[in-house]
């Protein structure tokens, strides 16, 4: 959590034992749209350092489970949490489904972000690629009426992504959570009830 220690959400995350301030983005999304239920099976793409997974774990019951995937490690452990340190573009989903003993997925979350280059159009294009990959994962594995959340760097491709999501979900919403830094171009798109 190498942010300004005077930041309100940074201090709140430390106080509440979450590994990153990004937890409050998911919390606001969940409170607004009521997505995460106690028995859900959740896939958390771009999981590291793990605050979204921590939030989900705090809401799960005995039958809930989370599969986290990221290039970077997640250090905490929990019996309901299975983590794979892998590239999302190289993941063997059949292996993951077999090893984690899941037969359905209720929510796909994606907090993935590209390594920024400082070149605006390159970074925006990479953000779209990650969102489309996350959407592909939800298309393949998400149960009917399942939900999808992804982080997107706002650009002219916004309409492209929303259009693709509308083909797959009955409701598509956009939200910039209060805890998102004012200068940030990130926005979160939420697909509710997979068709």
URVEN-V669303 format. One record per backbone hydrogen bond with DSSP energy under -1.0 kcal/mol. CO is the residue of the C=O (numbers start at 1). NH is the residue of the N-H. E is the energy in kcal/mol with one decimal. If there is no record, write none. Layout:
co	nh	e
CO	NH	E
CO	NH	E
This chain:
co	nh	e
1	3	-1.9
4	7	-2.3
7	11	-2.4
8	12	-2.3
9	13	-2.4
10	14	-2.2
11	15	-2.5
12	16	-2.1
13	18	-2.8
14	17	-1.2
20	23	-1.3
21	24	-1.7
22	25	-1.2
22	26	-1.3
23	27	-2.3
24	28	-1.8
25	29	-2.1
26	30	-3.0
27	31	-2.5
28	32	-2.0
29	33	-2.3
30	34	-2.6
37	40	-1.6
38	61	-4.1
40	65	-2.0
41	106	-2.7
41	107	-1.5
42	67	-2.8
43	109	-3.3
44	69	-2.4
45	111	-2.4
47	50	-1.4
50	54	-2.5
51	55	-2.3
52	56	-2.4
53	57	-2.7
54	58	-1.7
56	59	-1.5
65	42	-2.8
66	82	-2.7
67	44	-3.0
68	84	-2.7
69	46	-2.2
69	47	-1.8
78	81	-2.3
80	66	-2.8
82	68	-2.7
84	70	-1.8
84	86	-1.4
87	90	-2.4
92	96	-1.9
93	97	-2.7
94	98	-2.1
95	99	-2.9
96	100	-2.6
97	102	-1.5
105	143	-3.1
106	147	-2.3
107	43	-2.6
108	149	-2.3
109	45	-3.3
110	151	-1.8
119	123	-2.6
120	124	-2.4
121	125	-2.2
122	126	-2.3
123	127	-2.0
124	128	-2.2
125	129	-2.1
126	130	-2.1
127	131	-2.3
128	132	-2.7
129	133	-2.0
130	134	-2.5
131	135	-2.4
132	136	-2.0
133	137	-2.1
134	138	-2.2
135	139	-2.3
136	140	-2.0
137	141	-2.3
138	142	-1.9
143	146	-2.3
146	194	-1.7
147	108	-2.1
148	191	-3.3
149	110	-2.2
150	189	-2.7
152	187	-2.4
155	158	-1.7
157	161	-2.2
158	162	-2.6
159	163	-2.3
160	164	-2.1
161	165	-2.4
162	166	-2.4
165	168	-1.3
165	169	-2.0
168	195	-3.0
171	192	-3.1
173	190	-3.0
175	188	-2.7
177	180	-1.7
181	184	-1.6
185	154	-2.6
187	152	-3.0
188	175	-2.5
189	150	-2.3
190	173	-2.6
191	148	-2.6
192	171	-1.5
193	170	-2.3
194	145	-2.2
